[in-house]
Amino acid sequence: MAIGQLKVEPRNDAEVGRLLAMARTRLADARLAGASPEGRFMVFQCLSHTVNWQAARWRVLDAAHQKRNLAEYEGVLDVEESAIKELCALTGELIADVAKLVQPAKPKP
């Protein structure tokens, strides 16, 4: 395999299900207004090739990821409530779109 190329692996529905369950739990936690902003500001990575989203949506998630990484190194996370709400909305949409990928196809009438 050449450098910079990904090896194709078969889909593991059990693993995807476990990761989706974890994402749903983290999203529920992030929606708790009483939790600290640091605890609500999610960071995650996913392959943009998995879900066919527009680049603008990925940029929001990537910017949040970079901001969280910077906060980990500098010890300060300045995040607005509106950013947390936007991330929660995008994360919910991402979870739903990924879940659709592993649902069995419905038979055509």
MOKA-V898127 format. One record per residue. PHI is phi as a letter, one per 30 degrees, with the letter a starting at -180 (none if undefined). OMEGA is omega in whole degrees, -180 to 180 (none if undefined). Layout:
# MOKA-V898127
phi:PHI omega:OMEGA
phi:PHI omega:OMEGA
This chain:
# MOKA-V898127
phi:none omega:-180
phi:d omega:178
phi:d omega:178
phi:i omega:178
phi:c omega:178
phi:c omega:176
phi:d omega:179
phi:d omega:179
phi:b omega:176
phi:d omega:180
phi:d omega:178
phi:c omega:-175
phi:d omega:179
phi:d omega:179
phi:d omega:178
phi:d omega:178
phi:d omega:179
phi:d omega:-180
phi:d omega:176
phi:d omega:178
phi:d omega:178
phi:d omega:179
phi:d omega:179
phi:d omega:178
phi:d omega:180
phi:d omega:178
phi:d omega:177
phi:d omega:177
phi:d omega:-178
phi:d omega:180
phi:d omega:179
phi:d omega:-176
phi:d omega:-178
phi:d omega:180
phi:d omega:180
phi:d omega:176
phi:e omega:179
phi:d omega:179
phi:d omega:-178
phi:c omega:-177
phi:d omega:-173
phi:d omega:173
phi:b omega:179
phi:a omega:175
phi:b omega:174
phi:a omega:-179
phi:d omega:-179
phi:d omega:180
phi:d omega:-178
phi:d omega:-179
phi:b omega:-176
phi:d omega:178
phi:c omega:175
phi:d omega:-178
phi:e omega:-178
phi:d omega:179
phi:d omega:179
phi:d omega:-180
phi:d omega:178
phi:d omega:180
phi:d omega:180
phi:d omega:179
phi:d omega:177
phi:d omega:179
phi:d omega:180
phi:d omega:179
phi:d omega:179
phi:d omega:178
phi:d omega:178
phi:d omega:179
phi:d omega:179
phi:d omega:-179
phi:d omega:-176
phi:c omega:176
phi:i omega:-179
phi:b omega:177
phi:b omega:178
phi:c omega:-177
phi:b omega:-179
phi:d omega:179
phi:e omega:-180
phi:d omega:178
phi:d omega:179
phi:d omega:179
phi:d omega:179
phi:d omega:178
phi:d omega:178
phi:d omega:179
phi:d omega:179
phi:d omega:-180
phi:d omega:177
phi:e omega:178
phi:d omega:180
phi:d omega:178
phi:e omega:-180
phi:d omega:-179
phi:d omega:178
phi:d omega:179
phi:e omega:178
phi:d omega:-178
phi:d omega:-176
phi:c omega:177
phi:d omega:177
phi:d omega:179
phi:d omega:177
phi:d omega:179
phi:d omega:179
phi:d omega:-179
phi:d omega:none
